[in-house]
Amino acid sequence: MTIADSLSQLLKSHSSGPFLFAGSGLSRRYLGLEDWDGLLRRFCQHIKPYEYYLSSADGNLATVAGLMADDFHEVWWSHPDYQQSRERHQTKIADRTGPLRVEICDYLKSVKLADHAKGQYGDEVAALSRLNVDGIITTNWDTFLQSLFPDYRVYVGQDELLFSNPQSIGEIYKIHGCVNTPRSLVLTQHDYHDFNERNAYLAAKLITIFVEHPVIFMGYSLNDDNIIALLRAICACIGQDKLQQLNNNLIFVQRSKDGKDTMSPTMIALDKVQIPITLIRATSFVGVYEAIESTKRKIPARVLRYCKEQLYELVKTTDPHGKLVVVDVDSVEGKEDIEFVVGIGVAAERQEQERVQLGDVGYTAISTVDIYSDLIHRDKGYEAERVLRETLPRLSRSLKFLPIFFLLRAAGVNNSEQYRASGFDADKYVNLSPIDFQTKALSKGFRRNYRGLSVPEMIGRLTPEIVAQYLPFVQWTRDDYPEIQKFLAEHSDRFATGAYSTAFRKLACLYDRAMYGWE
């Protein structure tokens, strides 16, 4: 039995979906970033040699960072190499550690996923991006995970997590801070002291995740200080007598050094306690990600989070003004689109059942996926006018996006005047603008990571999931249309179901508008 099969069986034995707990090893593997030692060493160019700080701090890297920050402060404010940086950041510097923080953040933000998505580990990045995990916890500062999971809500630092209302689904917890907020970085010994002072509160906030979900650690060693400290705090919360509740819940994935893939139970010695874990050593992580994907939910994690948020508000308020509705998943882009939803996620199954039951009844049995397939492959041979008159009224009741212009063109409608005279009822699709196909929550991520890339560059360098979500932000030319059509054809199986089906459908609708629409 392969590692993928064994892990899949283990994950399916749990009633809850998995969480990822991602460490710096993941960013080193996929972005080529340095370890913490190497990162600090980069910023000693104009101060004392790195070895001076290392010896002064007795090898403690948090102390090294504090000593470096103190000296770096003086250099940053005066050296010409940092003039542009000073102009950008000087109003944000609140203490002596500020200059080192902003320089570290600028460097990490300069390392783009686009430059690595299809590199040595491109198959792993693609597999990772397809996951519909319940959530992610990370000590990493970079934005790699936000780029792969842009629909997930991000909580930065302990404070934001402790004093918010996380739903434990469709979320990323950046417990050591994020490059987008330099002050949030857990960098110096003082930062670690503050963090550890409140570690018990963080553990209490995360304890339900560790008890109820399989937690898959990637990018950490078994003796990582951050993990040991958090596990120690969790053990203190649940008590030693209840440690068996963690049995089979903690899974550590590490790179195999001897080329052999293994999966076995073992223990982490923690003070006087031994915590049971499952240890996986693998040469490639593709099988690990495929095992996780095999347990995916039918409903995207982001939609489940919106539902939980709205249910929380419904229970908390004394004036529940929501209403009961049934909507298609494609219509949900934010919690404001859900007042409360029952039956969400069954639309695809219901449509398939209708097709089976209706058999050869005719155009009323055509499904949404059939329409998308006809747009991309032109393989159905439908009479466009009958689709518009018989199929569209049924589909449009619950769909916010649907490719319509290729059908109108095939029915002889070539401009807005002809459309108004045709009597077809497709205003909700015809009147959409290109900006309606852009997901607002992704705009910052696009500007930060992908602005300036052309259509061929995005398709050639990024994973399909990222392309589908961010390509609507790029300015297209007519020369790009064949490549976009080819991309959609290669991934047309993604229109039906999956965490990113909405992104692929919206991209197809935008292609339909660009290729067949009118001004």
N, C-alpha and C positions, 0 to 999 in steps of 0.2 A: 504494500500500500504506500502511495506517495505521501509526501509531506502535505500536499494540498488536500488529499483525501482525508488524512488523519485530522488535520486542523478543521476541515469542514465538518466532520462528524462532531468534534468537540464543540464547535461554535453552535451547531444546530441543537445540541443538548441543552442550551440555554434558552430561556423564554424571551430574553431581551437581546437587542442588537449590540454589537461590539462598539467599544470606544478605542480610539488610537491614543497612545501616550507617546508623543514624538520628542526625541532628543536631538542634540547637535549632530550626531552621527548621520542622521537623515539628510541634513543640509550639506554636510561634507560630501556625502555620496552623490547627491543629485544636483547640487549647485557648485561643487568644487570649493566650498568655503573652508577656511582654516579651522582648526580646533581653537579653544579659547587662548591657549598659549601662543599660537601662531597669530591670532587676531591682535592680541595686545602688542606683539612684537612689531607689527606693521607701523605703529604710531610712536616709535622711539627715534625716528629719523633726526629730530631736532632737539631731543633731550638726552638724558644719560643712556648708556648702553642698557639693553634689556636685562642683561645678566646682573647688572648692579641692582635693579629693582627686585629681581628674583631672589638674589642672595639676601637682600635687606629684609625681604618678607618671609624668609625661611621657606620659600617655595609655595606659599599660599597665594593663589592667583587673585583672589578678591583683594587681598592686601596689596599685591603688586599693582592692581588697577587703581587703588586709592592713592598710592605713592606717585604713580605715573600721572594721574589726573592733576595732582597738586603742581607738579613741574610743568605739565603740558599747558596749564592755564596761563602761565606767564608767556610762554612761547606763542600760543595761539593769538594772543592779543597784540603781538608786536611783529611776528615774522611775516614777510611779504607772501610766502606760500599760502597763507591762510586769509589773505585779504578778501577774496570773493566770498569765502565761507563766513567771515566776520560780517560782511554786508548783508548776507542772508539771515544769519542766526543771532546777531548780537543782542537783539531785543528779547530773545528767548533764554538767555543765559541767566540762571538764577543763583548759581553757586559755583565753587571752584571746579567741581566735576563736570560742569556743563559743556565746556569746549570738547573734552574727550568724548562725551556722550554724542554730541552732534556729529563729530567726525566719524565715529563708529557707525552711526545710523546712516550717514550719507554713503559710506562705503558699502554697507550691506544692501542699501537700496539700489546701488549701482549694479549689483549682480542680478541679472534678469533671468527669469525662468526661460524666456524665449531663446536664450543662448545655450540652454542645456536640455530642453525638453526632449530633443531627439538625438541626444548624444549617446555616450556609452551605455547609459541606463535608460534610454528612451522607452524601451518596452515596459520597464518597471514604472516609470512616471505615468505612462498611458494607463496601465492597469490600476495604479493608485488613484488616478483622477476619476476613474469610473465608480469608485466605491460610494455607497450610500450609508456610511457608518452613522451611528446615532450621534457621535460627537468626537471632538479631538481635544486633548489636553497637551500642552507643550511648554517647555522651558525655552524654546528657541525665540530669538528676537526677530528674525527675518520674516518676510511675507510669503515664503514659499507655499505654506499651507493655505493662506487666504487666496492665493492665486489659483490653486487647484480646486478649492471649495468656496467659490465666491458667494454662494447663496447662504453660507453659514454665518450666523451672527457671531461677532468677535467680542469677547470680554478681555480687556487688557488690565493685567495686574490684579493683586489681591483685592484692592478696594472695590474695583468695579464688579468683581465677582461676588464679594461678600455683601455688598449693599445694593445688589440688583435682584431681579427675579428670574434667574436662568431656568430653562425648562428641561435641561438635560437631554436635548435632542436638537440636531441641526445647529450646533454651536461649537465655537473654538475658544478654549480658555487659555490665554497666553499668560500664565501665572508669573513669569519672570519679565514681563513687559514686551514692548513692541517698538520697532525702529520708527514707526510713525509718531511715537510719543517718547522722545529721548529721556525725559525725566522718569519714565516708568521702568527703565532698565534696572534689573537687579545686577549691579556691576561691582560695587566696592564692598569692603568688609562691613561698612556701616549699613549698606543696603541689605546685605545678607542677615545682619543682626535684626533689622526691622522685620524682614521677611520671616525669619525663624521665630520671632516673638509672637507672630500671629499664625504660625503654621497650624496650630491646633484648631483655629477657627476655619482655616481653609480645608483641613482634613474633615472637619464636621460637615462642611458644605459638600464635599465630594464623596462622603462615605456611602451614600446610596448608590452612586455609580459603581464603586468598587465592590459592593455587596451584590448588586443586582445585575451587573453587566460583565461580560468578559472584557478585560482591559488588556490590550495588546501593546506592549512596550517595544518601540523600535528606535534605534539610535542611542541606546544606553548600554553601559556595562552593568554587570550584576552588582558591582560595588560602587555605583555612582552615588555620590554624597547627597544629591538632590532627591533621588528616589528613596534612598535609605531613610532620610529624614522624614519624607512624606509617609512612607510605610510605617515608620515608628509612631508618627502622630495618629495614623489611622488605627493602628493596633491599640493605642492608648484609648481611643474613642470606643472601640467595640469590645475591648477586654480580651485578655488572652484566652479565656475559656470559649470564646466565640470565633476564634481564628479559622475554624473549619468552614465558616461561611465564605471564606475567600478561596476555598478549594476549587481548583479548575478555573478560577476567575482571572488569575494573573498569568499572562503568557508573554514571555520574553523572546524576541526574535533577534538573532545575531548573525553576522556574516560567518560562514564556515571558512576556516583557514586551511583545512586539509582537503577541500573539494568534496566532502561527504555531507549529505543532507540527513539530519537526525532530528528526532522529536522525542523528548523523554521527560518524565517528572523529576523534579529535584527540589532542593530547599534553599532558601536564603536565611542564613543565620543572622538573627537580629537580637542583640543583647542575649537574653536567656530564652528567646523564642525562635522557633523555626517556622518560616512561612512557606507553605507549599506553592510551587509554581510549575509551569510547563515551560521547558526551554527548547527552542527551535534554533537549529543552526542550518543555514541554507546558503548555497552559492549564489542563487538568484532568488529575489523576493517576489517574482511574478506568481509563483504557486501560492505564496502566502496571500497575496492580494486577490487571487482568483478564489481562494477558499473563503475569504471575507465577503467577496462579491456574491458568492453562492447563497449567502444568508440574507441578501438585501431585502428590504421592505418593498412592497409594491408601490407605496406612496412615498414621494421624495421627503427626506428628513425635514427640509425647510417648510413644507406644507404642514407636516405634523406639528412643527414648532408653532406655526401661526395658530393652529387649532388649540394647542395647549395654552398659548398666551391669551387667546380670546376666552377660553373656558375659565381660566384663572380670573380674568376680569369679570366674567359673568357671575362667578361665585362670590367674588369679593364685594361687588357693588350692591347697593340696595335698590338700584334702579336699572335692572337688566333690560335694556332697550333693544337688544338684538332680536333677530328673527331667524326662523329656520329656513334654510335654503339648500338647494342641491346645485352645485356648480361643477364644471369640468376643471381638472387640475391645471390645464393650460391657462385658465382665467385668473389663477392665483399668483400674484407677484409680491404681495405683502400682506401683513395681517389686516390692513384696512380693507382688503378684498374679502375677508371672512368675518361676518358678524357671528355666525356659527354655522358649522357645516356638518351634516349627517349624510353618510353614504358616499363621501368623497372617495375617489379612487376605484370605484367599481364601473365607471363609465366604459372603459375599454373592454372589460369582460362582458358588460351588458350588450355593447355593440356587436361583439363576436357572437354572442348567443342569438341576437336578432338575425344576424346573417345566416346562422345555421338553421334557425327556425323558419325564416322566410324563404330560404332556398332560392328559387328562381322567380320570386314574385316580381322582381324588376328593379327599377332605379331607386325605389324607396329603401332597398336593402344595401345600397352602396355605403361603405363605411368611410370614416375620416381618413384612415390609412390608405384606402383605395384612391382617394383624391390626391393625396401626396404622391403616391406611387405613379399615378398618371401624369402629374406635373413633371416629375423627374425622369421617368423612364418612357413616358408616352406609350404605354404598353396595354392600355385597357380597351381602347376602341370605343369609348363612350360617345353618345350623341350629346354634345355640350349643352344644347338647349334643354334637353330632358333632365340633365343633371341640375341645371340652374332652376328649373321649374318644379321638379319632383323630389330631388335629393336635398337641395340646399335648405328649403324651409325646415326640414327635420334637424339637420345638422346645426344650423345656425342658432337654434334655441339655446344651446349651452356652450358654444365655442366662440371665444373672443378672436381667435386667429384662424384663417382658412385661406388657402390660395384660391383666388377667384378670377384674376385677370386672364390667365391662360384659357379658362373656360369662356370668358366673355369674348375674347379674340376669336376663338373657334366658332362661336355663335354669331360672328359677324359684327360684334360691337367693338369699334376701334377708337372711340373717343367719348368724352363725357356727354356730348349732345345725343349721340346714338344710344348711350346707356340710359339717359333719361327717357328716351322715346321707346325703349325696349320693354318696359314693364317688369324687368327683373328686380327682385327685392334683395339687393346685396349692399345696401348703403353702409352697413356697419363695417364692411370690409373695404369697400371702395374708398371710403372717407378716412381711412387710417393714413397717417403720415409716416415717413421713414423713422422718425424719432419714437413712434409708438412701439417699434420692434426692439428698442434698446431698453434693457432692464436698468432702471435708475440706480439700483444698489451696486451695479458693476461699473458705473462711470468713473469713480475714483480709481479703481483698480486698473481700468484701461489707461487712464492718463498716466498712472504711475509706472505701469509695466509694459504696455504695448503700443502706446502712441508713437507714431513715426514708422510703424511696420506697414508694409504694403500687403495686399491680399495674398500674393504668392509667398511672401515671407512668412506670414502667419500660418498658412496651410502647410508650408514646407517645414516649419520649425517647431510648431506647437502641437499639443495633443488634440485629437478631434473634439473633445469636450470643451477645451478652452477656445478653440476656433469657433465652435457653434455659439458660444456665449458672447464672445467679444467681436466677432466679425461685423455685426451690425453697426459698430461704432466707427468702422473704417470707411473712408470715402472710396466708393467703387467707380471703376470706369467700365465701359462696354467690353474692353479687352479682358476684364476679369471674369465675365459671366461664364465662359466655358469652364474655367477652372473651378468656380463655385459649383456649377452643375455637376462636374465630375466628383467633387468632394461630397456633395449631397448624395449622389448615386452610390458612392462607395460606402456610405453610412446610412443608407435608407432604412436599414433594419432598426435604427434608433428612433424612427417616428412613432413606433407603436407603444413601447413601454420603456421604463427606466428612469433614473434620476434626472437625466438630461434630455428627455424626449421633448419637453417644452422648448428648450433652446434650439434643438434641431428643427422643430416645426416652425418656430418664429423665423429662423434663418431661411427656411424654404419659402415662407410667405413673403419675406423681403426680396428674395430672388425672383419670385413670381411678379412682384410689383415692378422691380427693376427691369426685368426681361420683357414683360408683356404689358405693363401698365402704360398710362398716358399722362401727359403733363396737365 
